[in-house]
Amino acid sequence: MLDIYIEMSDISDMDIQSLLSDTGRQIRELRKRRGLTQAALAGRAGMARSKLVLLEQGKGSVAFESYARIAAALDAAFRLEPAQRPTFEELAEHYRE
């Protein structure tokens, strides 16, 4: 089973579009590694291909159930992880540049 990782940070700092785009990219990459077409994955997940296309593009509003169906169809799991925050040293280096 492969994991699809989603990093979470404070809700006020979260860039929702970036999160959706990253999740869609991970779904697309895993689908391709599994050798599945969009139509095949959508069929396995019990959803319309057009909905899968939107998810892979990081667009559209969907219920978490849709992500769960895709993960199950890909034999993958979703995991929420804390966002990696830079250390003070990394921040200092960044602002020196």
Stockholm file with secondary structure:
# STOCKHOLM 1.0

chainA/1-97         MLDIYIEMSDISDMDIQSLLSDTGRQIRELRKRRGLTQAALAGRAGMARSKLVLLEQGKGSVAFESYARIAAALDAAFRLEPAQRPTFEELAEHYRE
#=GR chainA/1-97 SS CEEEEEEECCTTTCCHHHHHHHHHHHHHHHHHHTTCCHHHHHHHHTSCHHHHHHHHTTCSCCCHHHHHHHHHHTTEEEEEEECCCCCHHHHHHHHHC
#=GC SS_cons        CEEEEEEECCTTTCCHHHHHHHHHHHHHHHHHHTTCCHHHHHHHHTSCHHHHHHHHTTCSCCCHHHHHHHHHHTTEEEEEEECCCCCHHHHHHHHHC
//
